[in-house]
Amino acid sequence: MTRIVDVIISKDQQLIVGSSIEIVAMLSDDKPQSITITIEDGGLVKKVTSVNMSRVNSRVYNYIFQSVSTDNYGTYTAKITLSDGTYTTYREITFDLIDQTD
């Protein structure tokens, strides 16, 4: 059974409204049946809904979230869902988008 071992957001990126943000999921085994991501802002508005993540290499998947200049700044939640046969699990990570003027 494949598990999500860790989810990271590159800490060397400035998370500014209007920028792109890479979200990386590391798995315990290769090739789950599916791995998707949903991202919502602090107002619970879904910006991305159940989009497939891309396979980078064995056990590593990523998604590039492109925020737009009209997005709200504040805390966003990324929920990664992994399905492998009848087994489904998820992990969440939060990140803060800041205004360009901060």
Secondary structure, 3 states (H helix, E strand, C coil): CCCEEEEEECCCCCCECCCEEEEEEEECCCCCCEEEEEEECCCCCEEEEEEECEEEECCEEEEEEECCCCCCCEEEEEEEEEEECCEEEEEEEEEEEECCCC
